[in-house]
């Protein structure tokens, strides 16, 4: 390694040369002191380089959202279930800051989450934290806005009024992405496409996407958009985890290349099942399955076959020295068609653990993937070889 110059520059070097020729005790002491200072400088340079390398390993990665220029963190955070149901503004602030500290820049919401309270909490938390709006990507989803006949669906009326309501609750001038939370069979797709383009033209959103739409419905939306020279949906938000794979790995395959479709996937832990914390008849009191509104989901999800597969995955995670949650999130994020994996958490410690999943991705060798597949046996019949 090339040694850095001493703090004295050329004069210091000249002094060192002179000291080397002078054998007096003072000159020898001076030479030893200068050598010590140079050694300390070299150690400092090496330490900085080592720390930079460590930071680079833990650094969040950012990916384009489909073919758009919008860059989103590979792992993101969503407000479903937590904000308004389990967390207040103070707790939300702590969680959002923990996400930002880990490099997360994408935060997902919806008008229906906690009947709008989730948007209010997220907006207030971001405002109280003093973040620059341009530093974060915020999305919301429209479909279920209220009880009135025009308070739900994807009509032009609800898209415009629903987004205005979301922006008011978020206390923001715009969202980066607005999603159609579900398909609407009662509204012509052309009306929905035109309405989404209108809110974009008005500066209320930058991009639009879909959530839990079929490939056929997304294709139809793009067909209408192309015919009318309008913007099509750049992103779909489907469920994706080790137990739910068909859409992402099979049905949507033509859409990635044809339309450059991006994915922001939800439920990487299958509503917490892939954390391994649930067992037959044992539901932690602070978990989402303990909430009254989610007891039916718990009964449908916590079946013997699923729990048996979860237990089969635990040794694989242990062999890698990682948690089951980290393994499950890393598996989702390793799919190159996934732009961002939306995670959820009620505790800062969960966020810290989830973010470490990025370090697990390089550990998912073909041999490890084969072990996982042998346990879950959920690979779709028609699937692209992207592993």
Order of alpha helices (4+ residues) and beta strands (2+ residues): alpha-alpha-beta-beta-beta-alpha-beta-alpha-beta-alpha-beta-alpha-beta-alpha-beta-alpha-beta-alpha-alpha-alpha-beta-alpha-alpha
